[in-house]
Amino acid sequence: METKKIILIAAAAVVLLIIIALLCSHFSAGNRKGRAAERKVAKALAKLGKKDKVRIINNAFLPLYNKTCEIDHLVFGRFGVLVVETKGISGNVSGSGKKLTHTIGMKVHKLYNPQLQNKTHLDNVTHHLKKGGFDRVPVTGAVVFTDKDIVLDGDYGIRLDELERLYERLPDAGCNQDALYNYFSGLLVKNPFRKFMHKFSKKDWD
């Protein structure tokens, strides 16, 4: 009986430490900046798509095999699906390949290429479209940088003020945005534990 009590106390302590770590991460300066950037892009997308009655899911958790995939913005319109990854970083981004160089002042660190990151999201969305019988629906990806002080030394994405031009170039493919929205809404991972574990085990490509 005493052993069981010790095990339960130890397990509770581990869970508490994980929760504290996640809360610290959630309220960190970097995460706060990231959430602010996502709100900017969500607002811009809603404004751009208002006349076309697009449907949007922000912060979408989709199944990825036995795990989950977190996508900043899914936009459904007659053009098909627009998959948007948001970056709220400042400084200078340079390099090529999987790992880029991100410089802020005197600090230099590696940044996973956001185009490759969003490709994982695009592949996931395409997979679900095929499973749902939406094989011919076009899928477009966009990486949007919101900070005005960002300097991009390569084709890593677009700035927020370029989002309108990208949106206007999307061709009308005759898709039903309501059907697409309803389908993906039904796929969303809503289990709070799975979302919790996703945050805990988040990878570069996520």
C-alpha positions in Angstrom: 0.0 0.0 0.0 2.8 2.3 0.9 4.6 1.6 -2.4 1.5 2.5 -4.4 1.2 5.8 -2.5 4.9 6.6 -3.3 4.3 5.8 -7.0 1.2 7.9 -7.2 3.0 10.9 -5.5 6.0 10.5 -7.9 3.7 10.4 -10.9 1.8 13.4 -9.7 5.1 15.3 -9.2 6.2 14.4 -12.7 2.9 15.6 -14.2 3.1 18.9 -12.2 6.6 19.5 -13.4 5.5 19.0 -17.0 2.6 21.4 -16.6 4.9 24.0 -15.0 7.4 23.6 -17.9 4.6 24.0 -20.5 3.2 27.0 -18.7 6.6 28.7 -18.6 7.0 27.9 -22.3 3.5 29.2 -23.1 4.2 32.6 -21.5 7.7 33.0 -22.7 8.5 36.1 -24.8 9.1 34.0 -27.9 5.7 32.3 -27.7 3.9 35.5 -26.9 5.4 37.1 -30.0 4.4 34.0 -32.0 0.8 34.2 -30.9 0.7 37.9 -31.6 1.9 37.2 -35.2 -0.7 34.5 -35.6 -3.4 37.0 -34.6 -2.1 39.5 -37.2 -2.3 37.0 -40.0 -5.7 35.6 -38.9 -7.1 39.2 -39.0 -5.5 39.8 -42.4 -6.9 36.6 -43.9 -10.4 37.2 -42.6 -10.3 40.7 -44.1 -9.0 39.5 -47.5 -11.5 36.6 -47.8 -14.5 38.4 -46.5 -15.9 39.2 -50.0 -15.3 35.6 -51.1 -16.9 34.1 -48.0 -13.8 32.0 -47.3 -13.8 29.8 -44.2 -10.8 29.7 -41.9 -9.6 27.5 -39.1 -6.8 29.0 -37.0 -4.5 26.9 -34.9 -5.7 23.6 -36.4 -4.6 20.3 -34.9 -4.9 17.5 -37.4 -4.1 13.8 -37.1 -0.6 12.8 -38.3 -0.4 9.0 -38.1 -0.5 8.3 -34.3 0.5 11.9 -33.5 -0.7 15.4 -34.4 0.2 18.2 -36.8 -0.4 21.8 -35.7 -1.1 24.3 -38.6 -1.4 28.0 -37.9 -4.1 28.8 -40.5 -6.2 26.7 -42.9 -8.1 28.9 -45.4 -10.9 27.3 -47.5 -12.1 29.1 -50.6 -13.1 28.5 -54.3 -9.4 28.3 -54.9 -9.1 25.2 -52.7 -7.0 25.2 -49.5 -4.4 27.7 -48.5 -2.1 26.4 -45.7 -0.3 29.2 -43.9 2.6 29.1 -41.5 3.2 32.3 -39.5 6.6 33.6 -38.3 6.8 36.5 -35.9 10.6 36.7 -35.7 12.9 39.7 -36.4 16.5 39.9 -37.3 18.2 38.4 -40.3 17.6 35.0 -41.9 20.1 33.5 -44.3 21.4 30.2 -45.7 19.8 27.3 -47.5 18.7 23.7 -46.9 17.1 22.3 -43.7 18.7 24.6 -41.2 18.9 28.3 -41.8 21.0 30.9 -39.9 18.9 33.3 -37.8 20.8 36.4 -36.5 19.4 38.9 -34.0 22.0 41.4 -33.0 25.0 39.5 -31.7 23.0 36.3 -31.2 23.2 33.6 -33.9 21.2 30.4 -33.9 19.8 27.8 -36.3 16.2 28.0 -37.6 14.4 25.1 -39.3 13.6 26.1 -42.8 9.9 27.3 -42.6 9.3 26.2 -46.2 10.1 22.7 -45.3 8.1 23.0 -42.1 5.1 24.1 -44.1 5.7 21.3 -46.6 4.9 18.8 -43.8 1.6 20.6 -43.3 0.9 20.7 -47.0 1.5 16.9 -47.2 -0.7 16.3 -44.3 -3.6 18.4 -45.7 -3.2 16.7 -49.1 -3.3 13.2 -47.4 -6.6 14.1 -45.7 -8.1 15.5 -48.9 -7.4 12.3 -50.7 -8.9 10.2 -47.9 -12.0 12.4 -48.0 -12.5 12.1 -51.8 -11.3 15.7 -52.5 -8.4 14.5 -54.7 -8.7 17.4 -57.2 -8.7 20.2 -54.7 -5.7 22.5 -55.1 -3.5 23.0 -52.0 -1.3 26.1 -51.8 1.2 26.9 -49.1 2.5 30.2 -47.7 5.0 31.2 -45.0 4.2 34.7 -43.7 6.7 36.8 -41.8 4.9 39.6 -39.7 7.8 41.5 -38.1 8.7 44.7 -40.1 12.4 44.3 -39.0 12.9 40.9 -40.6 15.6 40.7 -43.3 15.3 37.7 -45.6 18.3 36.7 -47.6 16.5 34.0 -49.5 13.1 32.7 -50.6 11.8 31.7 -47.2 8.4 33.2 -47.4 6.6 36.5 -47.8 6.0 39.6 -45.7 2.5 40.3 -44.3 2.0 43.2 -46.7 2.6 40.7 -49.6 -0.2 38.4 -48.5 -2.9 40.3 -50.4 -1.0 39.9 -53.7 -0.6 36.2 -53.1 -4.3 35.8 -52.2 -5.4 37.7 -55.3 -3.3 35.4 -57.5 -5.1 32.2 -56.3 -7.1 30.9 -59.3 -10.8 30.0 -59.0 -10.9 26.2 -59.0 -14.7 26.0 -58.3 -14.2 24.4 -54.9 -16.9 24.4 -52.2 -15.4 26.1 -49.2 -18.2 25.1 -46.9 -17.8 21.4 -47.7 -14.0 21.6 -47.2 -14.4 23.5 -44.0 -16.9 21.1 -42.6 -14.7 18.1 -43.6 -11.6 19.5 -41.9 -13.6 20.6 -38.8 -14.6 17.0 -38.4 -11.0 15.9 -38.5 -9.7 18.3 -35.9 -8.0 16.8 -32.8 -10.0 18.1 -29.9 -8.7 15.8 -27.1 -6.9 18.2 -24.7 -4.5 15.4 -23.6 -3.3 14.8 -27.2 -2.8 18.6 -27.7 -0.9 18.7 -24.4 1.4 15.9 -25.5 1.8 17.6 -28.9 3.1 20.8 -27.2 5.4 18.7 -25.0 6.9 16.7 -27.9 6.9 19.5 -30.5 9.5 19.0 -33.3 11.2 21.4 -35.7 8.8 20.5 -38.5 5.7 21.2 -36.4 
